[in-house]
Amino acid sequence: LRARLSDARFFWDQDLKVTLPVFARRLEARLFYAGLGTMLDKTRRISALAQTIASAVGNADPGQVIDAAELAKADLSSSMVGEFRELQGIVGSHYARHEHRPAAVAQAIAEHYSPLGPNDKCPSAPVSVAVALADKIDTLVGFFGIDEKPTGSRDPFALRRAALGVIRLILENGVRLSLTKTFAQAHGNYSGLKAAGDRVAADLLDFFADRLKVHLRD
């Protein structure tokens, strides 16, 4: 344990020599998924989508939403997350606080992966909700757009979990959001998806209906 903590301290000290925006730019070298661009591409899509979603989430500061969305994935380029993968998001939030960024931005970086499951705490802070919704919807539209949908028990990209996350974020925070329009914008943020936007939106609405039934039964 002492050796692992010593490693962590070393990586922490090394990472603090670099700022989050620099880490974010390095995402250009990290592939999100074949046909869906790099992690930097995903970051830019999340930022654009989160700005639109923010208007549906009460009291979400637009500037903080942009800042959080652009830095949400930055710690994936850090040495700390390279060594301790399970700390992604958590590490980024600590680095954001170290850089004296607003508390809402740091919180959103930590929470944008949530909720991770039916028993995970659902974010409620406006900036966190906007970025978390944008991240999950971007992922769902992208994979449905290249026809990588869950089949039977097979769900390698955790799309069912992402859809449940969107449902919980909307229901538990009382968000009024047109999913059809949001899916359309998310689709437009991509280039080269196989499936047309209206087809993706229709398939996702059916997918969400099934997830909602499961969620309500539980």
Backbone as CSV, one residue per row, in Angstrom:
resi,resn,N_x,N_y,N_z,CA_x,CA_y,CA_z,C_x,C_y,C_z
1,LEU,0.843,-1.200,0.000,0.000,0.000,0.000,0.880,1.253,0.000
2,ARG,1.953,1.233,0.799,2.843,2.385,0.870,3.466,2.675,-0.502
3,ALA,3.812,1.615,-1.227,4.409,1.781,-2.554,3.409,2.402,-3.532
4,ARG,2.166,1.977,-3.447,1.136,2.512,-4.366,0.854,3.982,-4.059
5,LEU,0.818,4.314,-2.779,0.610,5.710,-2.403,1.800,6.574,-2.822
6,SER,2.981,5.998,-2.762,4.167,6.731,-3.215,4.093,6.988,-4.714
7,ASP,3.624,5.976,-5.469,3.424,6.156,-6.916,2.423,7.269,-7.175
8,ALA,1.330,7.233,-6.416,0.272,8.229,-6.607,0.807,9.636,-6.337
9,ARG,1.600,9.787,-5.293,2.169,11.103,-4.983,3.083,11.588,-6.117
10,PHE,3.851,10.664,-6.672,4.739,11.019,-7.787,3.934,11.504,-8.986
11,PHE,2.878,10.745,-9.342,2.049,11.124,-10.493,1.325,12.449,-10.238
12,TRP,0.874,12.643,-9.002,0.221,13.901,-8.636,1.165,15.078,-8.869
13,ASP,2.380,14.948,-8.362,3.355,16.032,-8.511,3.691,16.279,-9.980
14,GLN,3.797,15.204,-10.763,4.099,15.358,-12.188,2.947,16.044,-12.926
15,ASP,1.719,15.625,-12.603,0.547,16.172,-13.286,0.348,17.652,-12.987
16,LEU,0.706,18.075,-11.794,0.495,19.471,-11.419,1.417,20.436,-12.168
17,LYS,2.374,19.887,-12.903,3.236,20.720,-13.747,2.520,21.116,-15.045
18,VAL,1.350,20.483,-15.285,0.569,20.704,-16.508,-0.834,21.140,-16.111
19,THR,-1.448,22.012,-16.895,-2.807,22.459,-16.584,-3.850,21.584,-17.291
20,LEU,-5.073,21.636,-16.825,-6.147,20.852,-17.436,-6.356,21.174,-18.915
21,PRO,-6.314,22.455,-19.340,-6.465,22.724,-20.776,-5.395,22.040,-21.634
22,VAL,-4.183,21.916,-21.107,-3.126,21.220,-21.843,-3.455,19.733,-21.931
23,PHE,-3.886,19.153,-20.818,-4.318,17.753,-20.846,-5.455,17.565,-21.850
24,ALA,-6.382,18.514,-21.892,-7.530,18.417,-22.804,-7.064,18.401,-24.258
25,ARG,-6.094,19.227,-24.612,-5.598,19.260,-25.988,-4.942,17.930,-26.383
26,ARG,-4.368,17.259,-25.410,-3.718,15.971,-25.682,-4.716,14.864,-25.996
27,LEU,-5.987,15.130,-25.750,-7.018,14.135,-26.075,-7.121,13.890,-27.575
28,GLU,-6.531,14.765,-28.371,-6.551,14.586,-29.824,-5.842,13.300,-30.232
29,ALA,-4.922,12.832,-29.404,-4.175,11.609,-29.707,-4.865,10.353,-29.170
30,ARG,-6.014,10.533,-28.536,-6.714,9.397,-27.916,-8.017,9.132,-28.663
31,LEU,-8.167,7.938,-29.221,-9.365,7.588,-29.992,-10.542,7.329,-29.060
32,PHE,-11.695,7.900,-29.381,-12.922,7.573,-28.656,-13.409,6.217,-29.121
33,TYR,-13.679,6.106,-30.429,-14.043,4.826,-31.034,-13.933,4.990,-32.544
34,ALA,-13.597,3.904,-33.227,-13.445,3.964,-34.685,-14.739,4.447,-35.329
35,GLY,-14.652,5.494,-36.120,-15.825,6.062,-36.769,-16.487,7.162,-35.968
36,LEU,-16.039,7.353,-34.708,-16.645,8.377,-33.846,-15.632,9.431,-33.416
37,GLY,-14.460,9.414,-34.012,-13.476,10.458,-33.760,-12.642,10.244,-32.513
38,THR,-11.913,11.284,-32.150,-11.028,11.241,-30.983,-11.765,11.703,-29.730
39,MET,-11.094,11.576,-28.605,-11.674,12.077,-27.362,-11.771,13.601,-27.390
40,LEU,-10.890,14.264,-28.134,-11.010,15.719,-28.277,-12.253,16.068,-29.082
41,ASP,-12.541,15.280,-30.123,-13.776,15.485,-30.888,-14.989,15.317,-29.976
42,LYS,-14.933,14.292,-29.141,-16.064,14.058,-28.223,-16.216,15.223,-27.250
43,THR,-15.114,15.724,-26.756,-15.153,16.861,-25.840,-15.834,18.059,-26.487
44,ARG,-15.496,18.329,-27.733,-16.096,19.468,-28.437,-17.591,19.251,-28.659
45,ARG,-17.975,18.014,-28.958,-19.407,17.719,-29.143,-20.160,17.874,-27.827
46,ILE,-19.576,17.376,-26.743,-20.210,17.496,-25.430,-20.416,18.969,-25.080
47,SER,-19.406,19.792,-25.346,-19.488,21.216,-25.025,-20.631,21.881,-25.782
48,ALA,-20.734,21.589,-27.091,-21.800,22.198,-27.897,-23.173,21.745,-27.421
49,LEU,-23.310,20.460,-27.118,-24.602,19.917,-26.703,-24.973,20.395,-25.304
50,ALA,-23.995,20.459,-24.418,-24.268,20.874,-23.039,-24.759,22.315,-22.976
51,GLN,-24.268,23.156,-23.882,-24.722,24.545,-23.897,-26.211,24.638,-24.206
52,THR,-26.686,23.790,-25.112,-28.114,23.770,-25.441,-28.925,23.194,-24.283
53,ILE,-28.435,22.096,-23.716,-29.144,21.443,-22.614,-29.221,22.358,-21.396
54,ALA,-28.187,23.184,-21.204,-28.133,24.051,-20.024,-29.356,24.953,-19.915
55,SER,-29.914,25.346,-21.068,-31.088,26.224,-21.045,-32.318,25.513,-20.473
56,ALA,-32.290,24.165,-20.506,-33.411,23.397,-19.960,-33.189,23.027,-18.498
57,VAL,-31.970,23.265,-18.024,-31.632,22.947,-16.635,-31.556,24.247,-15.851
58,GLY,-32.414,24.417,-14.896,-32.483,25.677,-14.165,-31.183,26.089,-13.498
59,ASN,-30.842,27.359,-13.637,-29.703,27.965,-12.942,-28.340,27.411,-13.345
60,ALA,-28.235,26.807,-14.516,-26.934,26.339,-14.988,-26.205,27.508,-15.649
61,ASP,-25.097,27.920,-15.071,-24.325,29.041,-15.605,-23.679,28.630,-16.932
62,PRO,-23.979,29.316,-18.050,-23.467,28.913,-19.366,-21.939,28.838,-19.425
63,GLY,-21.261,29.807,-18.829,-19.803,29.806,-18.850,-19.220,28.618,-18.111
64,GLN,-19.815,28.298,-16.966,-19.336,27.157,-16.195,-19.633,25.836,-16.904
65,VAL,-20.755,25.768,-17.599,-21.095,24.570,-18.367,-20.054,24.335,-19.461
66,ILE,-19.677,25.386,-20.178,-18.662,25.262,-21.232,-17.328,24.826,-20.642
67,ASP,-16.930,25.473,-19.558,-15.654,25.153,-18.909,-15.628,23.698,-18.461
68,ALA,-16.691,23.259,-17.792,-16.749,21.885,-17.290,-16.764,20.876,-18.430
69,ALA,-17.523,21.154,-19.484,-17.609,20.230,-20.609,-16.266,20.096,-21.323
70,GLU,-15.565,21.209,-21.481,-14.283,21.182,-22.192,-13.191,20.501,-21.386
71,LEU,-13.348,20.439,-20.060,-12.319,19.851,-19.199,-12.729,18.503,-18.604
72,ALA,-13.949,18.058,-18.873,-14.481,16.856,-18.222,-13.627,15.612,-18.471
73,LYS,-13.094,15.485,-19.676,-12.310,14.301,-20.040,-10.801,14.543,-19.967
74,ALA,-10.400,15.751,-19.568,-8.983,16.124,-19.616,-8.101,15.183,-18.813
75,ASP,-8.581,14.720,-17.662,-7.704,13.894,-16.815,-7.403,12.524,-17.420
76,LEU,-8.070,12.159,-18.524,-7.722,10.912,-19.212,-6.302,10.978,-19.762
77,SER,-5.776,12.184,-19.950,-4.407,12.361,-20.434,-3.393,12.439,-19.301
78,SER,-3.861,12.417,-18.076,-2.963,12.583,-16.931,-2.258,11.283,-16.576
79,SER,-1.123,11.412,-15.920,-0.382,10.233,-15.464,-1.154,9.501,-14.372
80,MET,-1.843,10.268,-13.529,-2.579,9.664,-12.421,-3.658,8.708,-12.922
81,VAL,-4.467,9.170,-13.885,-5.526,8.307,-14.418,-4.932,7.185,-15.275
82,GLY,-3.785,7.451,-15.899,-3.113,6.390,-16.648,-2.740,5.221,-15.757
83,GLU,-2.421,5.523,-14.509,-2.035,4.482,-13.554,-3.224,3.978,-12.739
84,PHE,-4.142,4.898,-12.394,-5.309,4.538,-11.570,-6.572,4.880,-12.356
85,ARG,-6.943,4.000,-13.276,-8.027,4.270,-14.216,-9.340,4.590,-13.523
86,GLU,-9.557,3.970,-12.375,-10.838,4.140,-11.676,-11.010,5.546,-11.104
87,LEU,-9.968,6.374,-11.156,-10.042,7.728,-10.607,-10.411,8.787,-11.641
88,GLN,-10.738,8.364,-12.864,-11.092,9.359,-13.878,-12.305,10.166,-13.422
89,GLY,-12.251,11.449,-13.663,-13.295,12.344,-13.176,-12.950,12.855,-11.792
90,ILE,-12.644,11.956,-10.883,-12.280,12.345,-9.518,-10.987,13.145,-9.529
91,VAL,-9.993,12.624,-10.239,-8.701,13.315,-10.332,-8.866,14.672,-11.013
92,GLY,-9.638,14.687,-12.096,-9.860,15.939,-12.810,-10.481,17.003,-11.930
93,SER,-11.392,16.586,-11.051,-12.031,17.561,-10.159,-11.031,18.141,-9.170
94,HIS,-10.101,17.304,-8.685,-9.075,17.799,-7.766,-8.124,18.768,-8.472
95,TYR,-7.771,18.434,-9.712,-6.892,19.334,-10.464,-7.602,20.657,-10.748
96,ALA,-8.907,20.597,-11.006,-9.676,21.827,-11.243,-9.671,22.707,-9.993
97,ARG,-9.821,22.100,-8.830,-9.786,22.870,-7.589,-8.390,23.458,-7.358
98,HIS,-7.373,22.676,-7.700,-6.002,23.165,-7.557,-5.771,24.401,-8.434
99,GLU,-6.458,24.445,-9.582,-6.344,25.592,-10.484,-7.322,26.710,-10.130
100,HIS,-7.997,26.551,-9.003,-8.928,27.573,-8.478,-10.096,27.834,-9.438
101,ARG,-10.555,26.778,-10.084,-11.744,26.902,-10.927,-12.993,26.860,-10.046
102,PRO,-14.131,27.371,-10.545,-15.344,27.394,-9.727,-15.716,26.008,-9.196
103,ALA,-16.265,25.983,-8.004,-16.631,24.710,-7.376,-17.596,23.914,-8.248
104,ALA,-18.525,24.609,-8.931,-19.496,23.908,-9.785,-18.818,23.208,-10.949
105,VAL,-17.734,23.784,-11.462,-16.983,23.172,-12.566,-16.272,21.914,-12.081
106,ALA,-15.592,22.023,-10.948,-14.903,20.860,-10.384,-15.892,19.741,-10.068
107,GLN,-17.033,20.112,-9.516,-18.052,19.117,-9.179,-18.574,18.424,-10.440
108,ALA,-18.796,19.185,-11.498,-19.312,18.606,-12.746,-18.305,17.652,-13.371
109,ILE,-17.019,17.973,-13.277,-15.984,17.075,-13.809,-16.039,15.739,-13.079
110,ALA,-16.227,15.792,-11.764,-16.293,14.559,-10.966,-17.569,13.778,-11.227
111,GLU,-18.680,14.486,-11.489,-19.986,13.826,-11.544,-20.482,13.505,-12.947
112,HIS,-19.784,13.922,-13.990,-20.381,13.796,-15.324,-20.516,12.354,-15.793
113,TYR,-19.807,11.415,-15.169,-19.980,9.998,-15.502,-21.214,9.407,-14.807
114,SER,-21.716,10.078,-13.800,-22.825,9.558,-12.991,-24.180,9.872,-13.624
115,PRO,-25.218,9.079,-13.256,-25.148,7.895,-12.402,-24.640,6.678,-13.182
116,LEU,-23.824,5.871,-12.512,-23.220,4.700,-13.157,-24.112,3.468,-13.089
117,GLY,-25.166,3.541,-12.316,-26.068,2.399,-12.194,-27.297,2.796,-11.416
118,PRO,-28.232,1.865,-11.246,-29.493,2.190,-10.573,-29.328,2.617,-9.118
119,ASN,-28.219,2.212,-8.486,-28.020,2.537,-7.076,-27.015,3.663,-6.866
120,ASP,-26.467,4.180,-7.977,-25.498,5.268,-7.884,-26.227,6.595,-7.688
121,LYS,-25.598,7.487,-6.921,-26.203,8.795,-6.687,-26.299,9.582,-7.985
122,CYS,-27.440,10.220,-8.198,-27.669,10.997,-9.419,-27.279,12.454,-9.173
123,PRO,-26.479,13.055,-10.061,-26.126,14.466,-9.897,-27.363,15.353,-9.859
124,SER,-27.279,16.418,-9.084,-28.402,17.354,-9.002,-27.973,18.798,-9.246
125,ALA,-26.670,19.078,-9.171,-26.186,20.432,-9.435,-26.388,20.746,-10.918
126,PRO,-26.913,21.914,-11.268,-27.261,22.227,-12.663,-26.134,22.015,-13.675
127,VAL,-24.928,22.478,-13.363,-23.811,22.316,-14.307,-23.493,20.830,-14.496
128,SER,-23.494,20.085,-13.409,-23.231,18.645,-13.478,-24.274,17.931,-14.328
129,VAL,-25.535,18.292,-14.146,-26.631,17.653,-14.893,-26.487,17.913,-16.387
130,ALA,-26.195,19.147,-16.763,-26.070,19.501,-18.175,-24.940,18.739,-18.846
131,VAL,-23.789,18.667,-18.188,-22.630,17.988,-18.784,-22.832,16.472,-18.801
132,ALA,-23.406,15.927,-17.733,-23.660,14.480,-17.681,-24.648,14.060,-18.769
133,LEU,-25.699,14.839,-18.969,-26.666,14.532,-20.028,-25.999,14.599,-21.397
134,ALA,-25.210,15.637,-21.641,-24.555,15.801,-22.935,-23.607,14.647,-23.228
135,ASP,-22.850,14.230,-22.234,-21.901,13.134,-22.414,-22.608,11.841,-22.798
136,LYS,-23.660,11.510,-22.063,-24.357,10.251,-22.299,-25.124,10.256,-23.625
137,ILE,-25.770,11.368,-23.934,-26.535,11.452,-25.186,-25.601,11.412,-26.383
138,ASP,-24.450,12.073,-26.291,-23.467,12.009,-27.378,-23.026,10.571,-27.627
139,THR,-22.758,9.836,-26.558,-22.341,8.436,-26.694,-23.436,7.594,-27.336
140,LEU,-24.663,7.743,-26.869,-25.783,6.955,-27.400,-26.020,7.236,-28.877
141,VAL,-26.052,8.511,-29.252,-26.285,8.868,-30.657,-25.155,8.349,-31.536
142,GLY,-23.924,8.457,-31.064,-22.787,7.995,-31.845,-22.841,6.503,-32.125
143,PHE,-23.029,5.707,-31.102,-23.030,4.257,-31.294,-24.260,3.775,-32.058
144,PHE,-25.405,4.383,-31.828,-26.579,4.034,-32.627,-26.368,4.475,-34.074
145,GLY,-25.625,5.559,-34.273,-25.374,6.064,-35.623,-24.464,5.194,-36.451
146,ILE,-23.647,4.351,-35.780,-22.801,3.402,-36.524,-23.313,1.972,-36.338
147,ASP,-24.552,1.874,-35.886,-25.247,0.583,-35.748,-24.553,-0.363,-34.763
148,GLU,-24.054,0.201,-33.680,-23.469,-0.619,-32.610,-24.437,-0.608,-31.428
149,LYS,-25.585,-1.253,-31.633,-26.627,-1.256,-30.607,-26.510,-2.503,-29.728
150,PRO,-27.035,-2.426,-28.510,-27.058,-3.627,-27.667,-27.925,-4.713,-28.306
151,THR,-27.482,-5.946,-28.175,-28.265,-7.078,-28.694,-28.325,-8.154,-27.619
152,GLY,-29.525,-8.541,-27.228,-29.675,-9.551,-26.191,-28.987,-9.110,-24.911
153,SER,-28.117,-9.967,-24.385,-27.380,-9.625,-23.168,-26.081,-8.889,-23.493
154,ARG,-25.798,-8.723,-24.765,-24.546,-8.091,-25.177,-24.704,-6.572,-25.218
155,ASP,-23.891,-5.896,-24.440,-23.918,-4.435,-24.392,-22.515,-3.930,-24.031
156,PRO,-21.548,-4.123,-24.949,-20.148,-3.835,-24.627,-19.856,-2.369,-24.335
157,PHE,-20.707,-1.467,-24.808,-20.454,-0.035,-24.605,-21.346,0.565,-23.515
158,ALA,-21.998,-0.312,-22.753,-22.838,0.102,-21.612,-23.880,1.140,-22.027
159,LEU,-24.524,0.917,-23.179,-25.507,1.877,-23.679,-26.808,1.822,-22.877
160,ARG,-27.152,0.656,-22.364,-28.340,0.569,-21.511,-28.127,1.402,-20.242
161,ARG,-26.939,1.309,-19.687,-26.622,2.098,-18.492,-26.654,3.591,-18.799
162,ALA,-26.150,3.963,-19.988,-26.160,5.378,-20.374,-27.587,5.892,-20.520
163,ALA,-28.447,5.083,-21.145,-29.843,5.499,-21.325,-30.548,5.624,-19.981
164,LEU,-30.296,4.685,-19.083,-30.884,4.767,-17.747,-30.371,6.016,-17.029
165,GLY,-29.103,6.346,-17.261,-28.545,7.548,-16.660,-29.254,8.801,-17.131
166,VAL,-29.541,8.869,-18.419,-30.273,10.012,-18.977,-31.664,10.085,-18.362
167,ILE,-32.333,8.946,-18.278,-33.687,8.901,-17.716,-33.686,9.394,-16.272
168,ARG,-32.748,8.915,-15.487,-32.689,9.326,-14.080,-32.351,10.815,-13.937
169,LEU,-31.417,11.301,-14.749,-31.048,12.716,-14.686,-32.254,13.607,-14.989
170,ILE,-33.059,13.185,-15.956,-34.228,13.974,-16.339,-35.338,13.885,-15.286
171,LEU,-35.652,12.670,-14.874,-36.759,12.483,-13.927,-36.449,13.052,-12.547
172,GLU,-35.261,12.748,-12.031,-34.944,13.136,-10.658,-34.655,14.622,-10.508
173,ASN,-34.386,15.298,-11.640,-34.139,16.734,-11.587,-35.256,17.564,-12.214
174,GLY,-36.335,16.887,-12.624,-37.475,17.596,-13.185,-37.140,18.388,-14.440
175,VAL,-36.247,17.857,-15.280,-35.820,18.560,-16.496,-36.853,18.367,-17.597
176,ARG,-37.218,19.435,-18.270,-38.118,19.370,-19.428,-37.263,19.544,-20.673
177,LEU,-37.071,18.455,-21.405,-36.134,18.450,-22.528,-36.709,17.662,-23.695
178,SER,-36.686,18.243,-24.894,-37.126,17.525,-26.085,-36.013,16.579,-26.522
179,LEU,-36.217,15.293,-26.298,-35.192,14.325,-26.668,-34.996,14.270,-28.182
180,THR,-36.074,14.391,-28.935,-35.966,14.337,-30.395,-35.046,15.438,-30.916
181,LYS,-35.251,16.662,-30.434,-34.404,17.778,-30.872,-32.969,17.617,-30.375
182,THR,-32.822,17.099,-29.167,-31.485,16.916,-28.601,-30.722,15.840,-29.364
183,PHE,-31.414,14.747,-29.710,-30.780,13.707,-30.521,-30.366,14.262,-31.883
184,ALA,-31.218,15.096,-32.457,-30.927,15.678,-33.773,-29.676,16.552,-33.713
185,GLN,-29.568,17.368,-32.658,-28.382,18.202,-32.527,-27.137,17.350,-32.321
186,ALA,-27.249,16.333,-31.474,-26.105,15.455,-31.219,-25.663,14.763,-32.506
187,HIS,-26.625,14.337,-33.311,-26.306,13.687,-34.591,-25.602,14.674,-35.511
188,GLY,-26.063,15.916,-35.539,-25.454,16.934,-36.388,-24.041,17.292,-35.972
189,ASN,-23.701,17.047,-34.707,-22.345,17.326,-34.235,-21.331,16.316,-34.749
190,TYR,-21.826,15.165,-35.189,-20.955,14.138,-35.781,-20.820,14.384,-37.282
191,SER,-19.825,13.736,-37.875,-19.709,13.735,-39.330,-19.465,12.292,-39.777
192,GLY,-20.227,11.863,-40.749,-20.000,10.531,-41.306,-20.692,9.379,-40.612
193,LEU,-21.747,9.645,-39.811,-22.491,8.531,-39.224,-23.262,7.793,-40.309
194,LYS,-23.325,6.474,-40.189,-23.990,5.660,-41.211,-25.490,5.937,-41.260
195,ALA,-26.123,5.965,-40.099,-27.580,6.077,-40.021,-28.020,7.536,-40.037
196,ALA,-29.149,7.799,-40.692,-29.699,9.153,-40.753,-30.182,9.589,-39.374
197,GLY,-30.224,10.895,-39.169,-30.599,11.438,-37.876,-31.982,11.037,-37.413
198,ASP,-32.967,11.048,-38.321,-34.332,10.696,-37.912,-34.439,9.225,-37.534
199,ARG,-33.658,8.370,-38.215,-33.663,6.945,-37.895,-33.047,6.707,-36.514
200,VAL,-31.944,7.390,-36.249,-31.282,7.265,-34.948,-32.207,7.744,-33.834
201,ALA,-32.873,8.878,-34.041,-33.777,9.421,-33.029,-34.921,8.457,-32.745
202,ALA,-35.504,7.882,-33.795,-36.614,6.943,-33.617,-36.165,5.697,-32.855
203,ASP,-35.002,5.161,-33.230,-34.485,3.964,-32.552,-34.172,4.258,-31.085
204,LEU,-33.619,5.441,-30.827,-33.278,5.792,-29.455,-34.523,6.008,-28.599
205,LEU,-35.564,6.598,-29.167,-36.802,6.785,-28.402,-37.403,5.438,-28.010
206,ASP,-37.376,4.473,-28.918,-37.849,3.120,-28.594,-36.971,2.498,-27.502
207,PHE,-35.670,2.691,-27.647,-34.704,2.162,-26.678,-34.945,2.767,-25.297
208,PHE,-35.182,4.067,-25.259,-35.449,4.760,-23.991,-36.763,4.283,-23.380
209,ALA,-37.764,4.036,-24.219,-39.055,3.554,-23.705,-38.877,2.218,-22.995
210,ASP,-38.080,1.335,-23.586,-37.814,0.036,-22.955,-37.071,0.208,-21.634
211,ARG,-36.066,1.113,-21.627,-35.290,1.351,-20.405,-36.185,1.965,-19.319
212,LEU,-37.099,2.842,-19.719,-37.989,3.489,-18.762,-38.908,2.458,-18.128
213,LYS,-39.418,1.526,-18.926,-40.278,0.469,-18.386,-39.535,-0.347,-17.332
214,VAL,-38.294,-0.707,-17.626,-37.485,-1.473,-16.679,-37.263,-0.666,-15.409
215,HIS,-36.953,0.605,-15.580,-36.677,1.485,-14.436,-37.921,1.631,-13.549
216,LEU,-39.078,1.826,-14.150,-40.304,2.004,-13.378,-40.736,0.706,-12.702
217,ARG,-40.520,-0.427,-13.361,-40.837,-1.715,-12.722,-39.968,-1.924,-11.505
218,ASP,-38.677,-1.570,-11.638,-37.758,-1.724,-10.492,-38.166,-0.785,-9.342
